[in-house]
Amino acid sequence: VQGLEEQGKIKEALAGYQDFSKKNPTSDFNEKAVWNSMQLHYKLADYWNGARLAEEFANRFASSPRAIDALLKAAQSYEQMGQLSEAAKVLQALSIKDLKSAARWKELAADFHALDGEAAIARKIYVELRAQAPAEQKLKLLQKLEALEKSYGSAQTHAEVVKQMIDLNIQPFAAEAKVKSAEDLLER
C-alpha cells in the first residue's frame, strides 16, 4: 500500500489502507493504516472525510500519542470549512484528552458556538470557565459574556452582565456602563 502512495496513486493507496483496516482490526498496524487513511483524505483535499476519520481515529485509538493531533486536525478542518458547531464539538472532546490546555479548548469551543448562534451553549461554557478561571481570565470571559448577551441575550441578561462589570469596577467598561445606565434612566 505504501508503494502505491509513493507512486502518487493516492486513491488506490487510500482504498488499500481502508481495506487493510477493515480486514485487520486487531493488527498492530491498524492504527497506522487509519492514520495514513486520514492523511490521504487531506492530501486529496477531502477535508470533510479527513476530519471525520480524525475523530474516529481519536476515538478508536484513544491512548495513542496521535489522538490529540487528530482532534486538532479535525477541529481546524471543520473551522476552515465553516462548520463551527462541529469544530466546537471536537474542541470539547479535545479538552477532555488534553487536560493541560482544557480551558483554552473549552473557551475556543464557546467562541465557535457563539459565532454559530448557539448562545445558550456558549453562555454555559463561559460561565463554567469563569467560575474556575484566574482573575485576568475572568475579566476576558466576562467581556465575552457581555458581547454574547448584547447580541443574543435579552435586555435583562445583558443588564445583569453589565452590572457585574460595574460591581467589579472593570474599566473602561464600568464607567461606560454607568453612563449608559444614567442615559437609560433619563430617557424614561
C-alpha angles and dihedrals in degrees: 000000000000088000090060090050092049090051089055094250091135099163092049091047090049091052090048094051092046092048091049091050093051095047096042108037093154097044120120086233096055093091091053091047092053091045091050091047090054092049092050092052087057091046088055089050089245093140097163094057090038090056093045091050091047089056091047090049091053091050097044095042100032093155094051116115085228095059093090091047090050092053091047090051091049093049092049091048094051090047092051090049090051092247094135096162090055091046090051091051091053092046090054089052088048091054088061094051098039102048093169091065098026096121091051092051092046092050091050089048089052090049090053092047089051092049090049091053095252093132098161093056092044092048092051093051094045091050092048092048092046091056091059101032129109116252098266091048091049089060092051092048092048089053090052090049090051091052091046093050091045091055103033109010132082124264087257096053090046091050090051092055091045089051089053089053091050092047091051089046091230107180136250087006096058093053092045091047092050091051091048091049090051091048090050090052092049091050091057 
